[in-house]
Amino acid sequence: MKKLINVLTVVSIAAAANFSMAATRVGDFSLLDQKGYFHQMSYYDNHKAIALLVQSNGSKATEKAVADFKSTQAKYKDQVKFFMINPSGTQQRDAVQKQIDQYGADIPVLMDDAQVVSESLGVKKTGEVFLLDPKSLTVIYRGRVEKHLDKAIDDVLAGHSVKKAKARVKGEKLAFEARQAHAKTKVSYSKDVAPILAENCARCHRENGIAPFAMNSYAAIKGWAPMIREVVRTKRMPPGQVDPHIGNFKETYTLTPAETQKLVHWVEAGAQKDDGADPLAALRWPATKWALGEPDLVVKVPPQKVPATGVLDYIRVDVPIEGLDRDRWVRASQYLAGDRTVLHHTLNNLIPPDAKKDARGAFLGGGDPNQARITAYIPGAQPQIEPPNTGGLLKKGSTLALQLHYTTNGKATTDASEIGLWFYPEGQVPAERMAGDCACIFTRGWQTIPPHNGDFEMTQTITVPKEAFI
């Protein structure tokens, strides 16, 4: 009897270990692949599973595993989403693409530049494959591709638990230097974390800001730490991110890999505060409502009543620009929302007095290269200041055609917004023009998006008639 109990105990421990491995939760995450395409794992919940093969250039283990991985992909591609993941943090996209071409594979490689996703997966070696449940975002199998991956997928498709949730892999070990460094010297809230939040987040996350809570102290951050980790890993925040591998953009809030590592590692280590002053508590915001001082002209947007609840249609309103006795060259503009808690965004077209009848819907208000730009409203956006010696002409008698998008917040309110304009001095005509910066070029085609299509694409072409900086 004692022998039987011992046997049952060993079996139970083994089964528990196997189940624990199968139930390892990774959570949602988003990464760009080697071609710059965005992938968020929760978007693939219409698949039965997600397969991730750990890839690194020059890895013999990866090269050996790819052949079987391609065969498995061909067999299950309609039910399972296949990726590779590169956790090196140092390899360039073009080099990775060249390696993929040498494999003869057509599989996206998720570039884990900050390595935080690979860390949560528990990646240690190249050539290992991870099978995820896309609904619970847990690891249901990890190990070799050969033989075992197909069996694990068959178990999933049959509606069973994976019988063997782990298989040993012989691959090259991977280094996670930032994790090792932060384990040795802990990430500092005051020296590392708070400056990142102040630079990239606090302009929206402040009192009376558009964001839902204020990042004005450690106490405020502590409770939101798990959410901060989540939105950083899924790239929901900071908003408006651009691909850091393409060009050099101004006013981008994309976190660097080092900043991502510091934030995520700080949260995962318990989000502790070190000694010293709290940089977030010391932040001060301008008392004046206008960032550049009193404007030369203020355009008042007609007040809009916003109910407490409901989904609201877009509002279109034409606002005559009054107070101009002559044409003026615009150097800056600022949209001041009357109630930032309900105004989601605006779009606009500037219609000159001599415009055609259809100018309201025309891209750039009719295509006049000299025409002024007046900023739209986007939460958190700064005033639009033209580059030096650059501007556009605002003609006397012009009209601003506005499209307003409101979201209800549970409280009825009235939004009375204003637009501030700053002009060049009398007689000064800027030499350069800025045009074509509107990204909202699909609005007329939104109604053609078919329902339930998770991967619908729209394209648009704009012709630039002369040499320009983009």
C-alpha positions as CSV (number, residue, x, y, z in Angstrom):
1,M,0.0,0.0,0.0
2,K,2.8,2.4,0.9
3,K,4.5,1.6,-2.4
4,L,1.3,2.4,-4.3
5,I,0.9,5.7,-2.5
6,N,4.5,6.7,-3.4
7,V,3.8,5.8,-7.1
8,L,0.6,7.9,-7.1
9,T,2.4,10.8,-5.5
10,V,5.2,10.8,-8.1
11,V,2.5,10.6,-10.9
12,S,0.6,13.4,-9.3
13,I,3.6,15.6,-9.0
14,A,4.5,15.0,-12.7
15,A,1.0,15.7,-13.8
16,A,0.9,18.9,-11.7
17,A,4.1,20.0,-13.2
18,N,2.8,19.3,-16.7
19,F,-0.4,21.2,-16.1
20,S,1.5,24.1,-14.6
21,M,3.6,24.4,-17.7
22,A,0.5,24.2,-19.8
23,A,-1.2,26.9,-17.8
24,T,1.6,29.5,-17.9
25,R,-0.1,32.8,-18.7
26,V,1.8,35.1,-21.0
27,G,-0.9,37.8,-21.5
28,D,-1.6,39.8,-24.6
29,F,1.3,41.5,-26.5
30,S,2.0,43.2,-29.8
31,L,5.1,43.2,-31.9
32,L,6.1,44.4,-35.4
33,D,7.4,41.8,-37.8
34,Q,10.5,42.0,-40.0
35,K,8.5,43.8,-42.7
36,G,7.0,46.3,-40.3
37,Y,3.5,44.8,-40.0
38,F,1.8,45.0,-36.6
39,H,0.6,41.8,-34.9
40,Q,-1.4,41.7,-31.6
41,M,-2.0,38.2,-30.3
42,S,-5.5,38.7,-29.1
43,Y,-6.5,39.6,-32.7
44,Y,-6.0,36.0,-33.6
45,D,-8.6,34.6,-31.3
46,N,-10.4,33.2,-34.3
47,H,-7.7,30.6,-34.6
48,K,-7.4,27.5,-32.5
49,A,-3.8,28.2,-31.5
50,I,-0.7,30.4,-32.2
51,A,2.7,28.8,-32.8
52,L,5.8,30.8,-32.2
53,L,9.2,29.5,-33.2
54,V,12.2,31.1,-31.6
55,Q,14.5,32.4,-34.4
56,S,17.9,34.0,-34.4
57,N,20.2,34.6,-37.3
58,G,23.0,32.0,-37.6
59,S,21.2,29.6,-35.3
60,K,21.7,26.0,-36.3
61,A,18.8,24.9,-34.0
62,T,16.4,27.4,-35.8
63,E,17.6,26.3,-39.2
64,K,17.0,22.6,-38.3
65,A,13.5,23.4,-36.8
66,V,12.3,25.5,-39.7
67,A,11.9,22.6,-42.1
68,D,9.5,20.8,-39.7
69,F,7.8,24.1,-38.8
70,K,7.0,24.8,-42.5
71,S,5.5,21.4,-42.9
72,T,3.4,21.9,-39.8
73,Q,2.3,25.3,-41.1
74,A,1.2,23.8,-44.5
75,K,-0.8,21.2,-42.6
76,Y,-2.6,23.4,-40.1
77,K,-2.4,27.0,-41.5
78,D,-6.2,27.3,-41.7
79,Q,-6.6,26.7,-38.0
80,V,-3.3,27.8,-36.4
81,K,-1.5,31.1,-36.8
82,F,2.3,30.6,-37.3
83,F,5.0,33.1,-36.4
84,M,8.7,33.1,-35.6
85,I,9.9,35.4,-32.8
86,N,13.4,37.0,-32.7
87,P,14.4,37.8,-29.2
88,S,17.9,38.9,-29.9
89,G,17.2,42.6,-29.5
90,T,20.1,43.5,-31.8
91,Q,19.4,41.9,-35.2
92,Q,18.2,44.2,-38.0
93,R,15.1,43.6,-40.0
94,D,16.8,43.3,-43.4
95,A,19.3,40.8,-42.0
96,V,16.4,38.7,-40.5
97,Q,14.5,38.8,-43.8
98,K,17.6,37.6,-45.7
99,Q,17.9,34.7,-43.3
100,I,14.2,33.9,-43.7
101,D,14.7,33.9,-47.5
102,Q,17.5,31.4,-47.0
103,Y,15.2,29.2,-45.0
104,G,12.8,29.3,-47.9
105,A,10.0,30.3,-45.5
106,D,7.2,32.8,-45.8
107,I,6.5,33.3,-42.1
108,P,6.4,36.6,-40.2
109,V,9.2,37.1,-37.7
110,L,8.0,39.1,-34.6
111,M,10.9,41.4,-33.7
112,D,11.0,41.5,-29.9
113,D,13.5,44.4,-29.7
114,A,12.9,44.9,-26.0
115,Q,12.9,41.2,-25.2
116,V,10.1,41.6,-22.6
117,V,7.7,39.3,-24.5
118,S,10.4,36.6,-24.8
119,E,11.0,36.9,-21.1
120,S,7.4,36.4,-20.2
121,L,7.3,33.4,-22.5
122,G,10.3,32.0,-20.7
123,V,12.5,31.8,-23.8
124,K,15.9,30.4,-23.2
125,K,17.1,28.8,-26.4
126,T,16.7,29.1,-30.1
127,G,14.8,26.5,-32.0
128,E,12.1,26.1,-29.3
129,V,8.5,26.5,-30.3
130,F,5.7,27.8,-28.1
131,L,2.0,27.0,-28.7
132,L,-0.4,29.5,-27.3
133,D,-4.1,29.5,-26.6
134,P,-5.2,32.7,-28.3
135,K,-8.2,33.2,-26.0
136,S,-6.5,32.7,-22.6
137,L,-3.1,33.6,-24.0
138,T,-1.5,30.8,-22.1
139,V,1.3,28.5,-23.1
140,I,-0.2,25.1,-23.9
141,Y,3.0,23.5,-25.3
142,R,6.7,24.4,-25.5
143,G,9.5,22.3,-26.8
144,R,10.7,20.7,-30.1
145,V,8.9,21.2,-33.3
146,E,9.8,17.7,-34.6
147,K,7.0,15.2,-33.8
148,H,5.7,16.9,-30.7
149,L,4.2,20.1,-32.2
150,D,1.9,18.2,-34.5
151,K,0.7,16.1,-31.7
152,A,0.1,19.1,-29.5
153,I,-1.9,20.8,-32.2
154,D,-3.9,17.6,-32.9
155,D,-4.8,17.5,-29.2
156,V,-6.0,21.1,-29.3
157,L,-8.1,20.5,-32.5
158,A,-9.6,17.5,-30.9
159,G,-10.7,19.6,-27.9
160,H,-8.4,17.8,-25.5
161,S,-5.7,19.0,-23.2
162,V,-2.2,18.7,-24.6
163,K,-0.9,15.3,-23.4
164,K,2.8,16.3,-23.5
165,A,3.1,20.0,-22.7
166,K,6.9,20.2,-22.7
167,A,9.7,18.6,-24.7
168,R,13.5,19.1,-24.3
169,V,15.2,21.4,-26.9
170,K,18.8,21.5,-27.9
171,G,19.4,25.1,-29.0
172,E,21.7,28.0,-28.6
173,K,21.3,29.9,-25.4
174,L,20.0,33.5,-25.6
175,A,21.2,36.4,-23.5
176,F,18.9,38.8,-21.8
177,E,21.3,41.4,-20.7
178,A,18.8,44.1,-19.6
179,R,17.0,41.6,-17.3
180,Q,20.3,40.5,-15.8
181,A,21.4,44.2,-15.3
182,H,18.0,45.1,-13.7
183,A,18.2,42.1,-11.4
184,K,21.6,43.2,-10.2
185,T,20.7,46.9,-10.0
186,K,17.0,47.5,-9.6
187,V,15.2,50.0,-11.8
188,S,14.8,53.3,-9.9
189,Y,11.4,54.9,-9.8
190,S,12.7,58.4,-9.4
191,K,15.7,58.1,-11.8
192,D,14.3,55.8,-14.4
193,V,10.6,55.3,-14.4
194,A,9.2,58.7,-13.5
195,P,11.2,60.6,-16.2
196,I,9.9,58.2,-18.8
197,L,6.3,58.8,-17.7
198,A,6.8,62.5,-17.5
199,E,8.2,62.7,-21.0
200,N,5.8,60.4,-22.7
201,C,2.6,60.2,-20.7
202,A,2.0,63.0,-18.2
203,R,1.0,65.6,-20.7
204,C,-2.3,63.7,-21.2
205,H,-2.4,61.9,-17.8
206,R,-2.7,65.1,-15.6
207,E,-5.4,67.0,-13.8
208,N,-8.1,68.0,-16.2
209,G,-6.3,66.1,-19.0
210,I,-7.8,64.0,-21.6
211,A,-6.5,60.7,-20.1
212,P,-8.5,58.9,-17.4
213,F,-6.1,59.4,-14.5
214,A,-3.4,61.8,-13.5
215,M,0.2,60.6,-13.3
216,N,1.1,63.1,-10.6
217,S,2.7,61.0,-7.9
218,Y,4.1,57.6,-7.1
219,A,0.9,56.8,-5.2
220,A,-1.1,57.4,-8.4
221,I,1.2,55.2,-10.5
222,K,1.5,52.3,-8.0
223,G,-2.2,51.2,-8.4
224,W,-2.0,51.4,-12.2
225,A,1.3,49.6,-12.6
226,P,-0.1,46.3,-13.9
227,M,-2.2,48.2,-16.5
228,I,0.9,50.2,-17.5
229,R,2.8,47.0,-18.2
230,E,-0.2,45.7,-20.2
231,V,-0.6,48.7,-22.5
232,V,3.2,49.0,-23.0
233,R,3.4,45.3,-24.1
234,T,0.4,45.7,-26.4
235,K,1.7,49.1,-27.7
236,R,-1.7,50.8,-26.9
237,M,0.3,53.4,-25.0
238,P,1.8,55.8,-25.6
239,P,-0.8,56.4,-28.4
240,G,0.0,57.4,-32.0
241,Q,3.2,55.2,-32.2
242,V,5.1,55.1,-35.5
243,D,7.5,52.5,-36.7
244,P,10.9,53.5,-35.2
245,H,12.8,51.7,-38.0
246,I,11.4,54.0,-40.7
247,G,12.6,57.5,-41.0
248,N,13.0,60.1,-38.2
249,F,9.7,61.4,-37.0
250,K,9.0,64.5,-34.9
251,E,6.8,64.4,-31.9
252,T,6.6,60.7,-31.6
253,Y,6.0,59.1,-28.3
254,T,7.2,55.6,-29.2
255,L,9.2,54.1,-26.3
256,T,12.7,52.9,-27.0
257,P,13.5,49.3,-26.1
258,A,15.5,50.5,-23.1
259,E,12.5,52.5,-21.8
260,T,10.2,49.6,-22.4
261,Q,12.5,47.3,-20.4
262,K,12.8,49.7,-17.5
263,L,9.0,50.1,-17.2
264,V,8.1,46.4,-17.6
265,H,10.9,45.2,-15.3
266,W,10.0,47.8,-12.7
267,V,6.4,46.7,-12.6
268,E,7.4,43.0,-12.6
269,A,9.7,43.6,-9.6
270,G,6.9,45.0,-7.6
271,A,6.7,48.7,-8.7
272,Q,8.7,49.9,-5.6
273,K,9.6,53.5,-4.8
274,D,13.2,54.3,-3.9
275,D,14.3,57.1,-1.6
276,G,14.3,60.6,-2.9
277,A,12.0,63.2,-4.3
278,D,9.1,62.2,-6.5
279,P,9.6,63.8,-10.0
280,L,6.0,63.4,-11.0
281,A,4.8,65.3,-8.0
282,A,7.1,68.2,-9.0
283,L,5.5,68.5,-12.5
284,R,3.9,71.9,-13.2
285,W,1.7,72.8,-16.2
286,P,1.2,76.2,-17.7
287,A,-1.4,78.3,-16.0
288,T,-2.4,80.0,-19.2
289,K,-4.8,78.3,-21.5
290,W,-2.8,79.3,-24.6
291,A,0.6,77.7,-25.0
292,L,2.1,80.6,-27.0
293,G,0.5,83.5,-25.2
294,E,-2.5,85.4,-26.3
295,P,-3.4,84.6,-30.0
296,D,-3.6,87.2,-32.7
297,L,-7.1,85.9,-33.5
298,V,-9.5,83.6,-31.7
299,V,-12.0,81.6,-33.6
300,K,-15.0,80.5,-31.5
301,V,-16.5,77.2,-32.4
302,P,-20.3,77.1,-31.8
303,P,-21.1,75.4,-28.5
304,Q,-22.2,71.8,-28.8
305,K,-24.5,70.1,-26.3
306,V,-23.3,66.6,-25.5
307,P,-25.7,64.2,-23.7
308,A,-24.7,62.0,-20.8
309,T,-25.0,58.7,-22.7
310,G,-25.3,57.3,-26.2
311,V,-23.3,57.0,-29.4
312,L,-23.3,60.3,-31.3
313,D,-23.1,60.9,-35.0
314,Y,-20.3,63.1,-36.2
315,I,-21.3,66.8,-36.2
316,R,-20.4,69.0,-39.2
317,V,-20.4,72.8,-38.7
318,D,-19.1,75.7,-40.9
319,V,-17.4,78.4,-38.8
320,P,-16.9,81.8,-40.6
321,I,-13.5,83.2,-39.6
322,E,-14.4,86.7,-38.4
323,G,-12.2,89.6,-37.3
324,L,-9.9,89.6,-40.3
325,D,-9.7,92.9,-42.2
326,R,-7.0,91.6,-44.6
327,D,-5.2,88.4,-45.6
328,R,-2.7,87.1,-43.1
329,W,0.1,84.5,-43.1
330,V,-0.4,81.9,-40.3
331,R,2.6,80.7,-38.3
332,A,0.9,78.7,-35.6
333,S,-2.5,77.5,-34.4
334,Q,-3.9,75.7,-31.3
335,Y,-7.3,74.0,-30.8
336,L,-8.5,74.5,-27.3
337,A,-11.2,72.0,-26.4
338,G,-14.0,73.3,-24.2
339,D,-14.5,69.9,-22.6
340,R,-11.6,67.5,-23.2
341,T,-13.5,64.7,-21.5
342,V,-16.0,64.4,-24.4
343,L,-14.3,65.8,-27.5
344,H,-12.6,62.9,-29.2
345,H,-11.1,64.6,-32.2
346,T,-11.9,67.1,-35.0
347,L,-11.1,67.3,-38.7
348,N,-11.3,70.5,-40.8
349,N,-11.0,72.0,-44.2
350,L,-10.3,75.7,-44.7
351,I,-12.5,77.1,-47.4
352,P,-11.3,80.3,-49.0
353,P,-13.9,82.9,-50.1
354,D,-13.3,82.1,-53.8
355,A,-13.6,78.3,-53.3
356,K,-15.7,76.0,-55.5
357,K,-19.0,74.7,-54.2
358,D,-17.5,71.2,-53.3
359,A,-14.5,72.7,-51.4
360,R,-15.9,71.4,-48.1
361,G,-15.0,67.8,-48.9
362,A,-11.9,68.5,-51.0
363,F,-8.6,67.4,-49.8
364,L,-6.7,70.4,-48.3
365,G,-9.7,72.6,-49.1
366,G,-9.2,72.9,-52.8
367,G,-5.5,72.4,-53.3
368,D,-4.2,76.0,-53.1
369,P,-0.5,75.5,-52.3
370,N,-0.4,78.8,-50.4
371,Q,-3.4,78.0,-48.2
372,A,-2.9,78.1,-44.4
373,R,-3.1,75.1,-42.2
374,I,-5.3,75.3,-39.1
375,T,-4.7,72.5,-36.6
376,A,-7.3,69.9,-35.9
377,Y,-7.8,68.5,-32.4
378,I,-6.3,65.3,-31.2
379,P,-6.1,64.5,-27.5
380,G,-2.7,65.4,-26.1
381,A,-1.6,67.2,-29.2
382,Q,0.5,70.3,-28.9
383,P,0.0,73.5,-30.8
384,Q,0.8,73.3,-34.5
385,I,3.9,75.5,-35.0
386,E,5.1,75.8,-38.5
387,P,8.9,75.3,-39.2
388,P,11.0,78.5,-39.5
389,N,10.1,80.6,-42.5
390,T,7.1,78.4,-43.3
391,G,3.4,79.2,-43.3
392,G,0.2,79.5,-45.2
393,L,-2.2,82.3,-46.2
394,L,-5.5,82.8,-44.4
395,K,-7.7,84.9,-46.7
396,K,-10.2,87.4,-45.4
397,G,-13.7,85.9,-45.6
398,S,-12.6,82.3,-45.2
399,T,-14.7,79.6,-43.6
400,L,-13.5,76.7,-41.4
401,A,-15.5,73.5,-42.2
402,L,-15.3,71.4,-39.0
403,Q,-16.2,67.8,-38.3
404,L,-16.6,67.1,-34.6
405,H,-16.5,63.7,-32.9
406,Y,-17.8,63.4,-29.4
407,T,-18.0,60.5,-26.9
408,T,-20.3,60.6,-23.9
409,N,-18.9,60.2,-20.4
410,G,-22.0,59.8,-18.3
411,K,-22.5,63.5,-17.6
412,A,-24.3,66.0,-19.9
413,T,-22.1,68.9,-20.8
414,T,-21.6,71.6,-23.4
415,D,-18.4,71.9,-25.4
416,A,-17.4,75.5,-26.3
417,S,-14.1,75.1,-28.1
418,E,-11.8,77.9,-29.4
419,I,-9.1,78.0,-32.0
420,G,-6.1,80.4,-31.5
421,L,-4.2,81.7,-34.5
422,W,-0.8,83.4,-34.5
423,F,0.3,85.4,-37.6
424,Y,3.6,86.5,-39.1
425,P,4.3,90.2,-38.7
426,E,2.8,92.5,-41.3
427,G,4.8,92.4,-44.5
428,Q,6.6,89.2,-43.7
429,V,5.9,86.5,-46.3
430,P,7.3,83.0,-45.3
431,A,9.2,81.4,-48.2
432,E,8.2,77.8,-47.6
433,R,4.8,76.0,-47.6
434,M,3.5,73.0,-45.7
435,A,0.7,70.9,-47.2
436,G,-0.6,67.4,-47.6
437,D,-0.2,66.4,-44.0
438,C,-3.8,65.1,-43.4
439,A,-3.8,61.4,-42.8
440,C,-7.6,61.1,-42.7
441,I,-8.0,60.2,-46.4
442,F,-10.3,57.2,-46.0
443,T,-13.4,58.8,-44.5
444,R,-15.5,58.7,-47.6
445,G,-14.9,54.9,-47.9
446,W,-15.5,53.8,-44.4
447,Q,-19.0,52.7,-45.3
448,T,-17.6,50.1,-47.7
449,I,-15.9,48.1,-45.0
450,P,-17.6,44.6,-45.0
451,P,-18.8,43.4,-41.6
452,H,-16.8,40.8,-39.7
453,N,-13.7,41.2,-41.9
454,G,-10.8,41.2,-39.5
455,D,-8.1,41.9,-42.1
456,F,-9.7,44.4,-44.6
457,E,-7.4,46.7,-46.4
458,M,-8.0,50.1,-48.0
459,T,-5.6,52.0,-50.2
460,Q,-5.4,55.6,-51.3
461,T,-3.0,57.5,-53.6
462,I,-2.0,61.1,-53.3
463,T,0.1,62.7,-56.1
464,V,2.7,65.3,-54.9
465,P,3.0,67.7,-57.9
466,K,6.5,69.0,-57.2
467,E,9.6,68.2,-55.2
468,A,8.9,68.1,-51.4
469,F,10.1,66.9,-48.1
470,I,7.9,64.2,-46.6
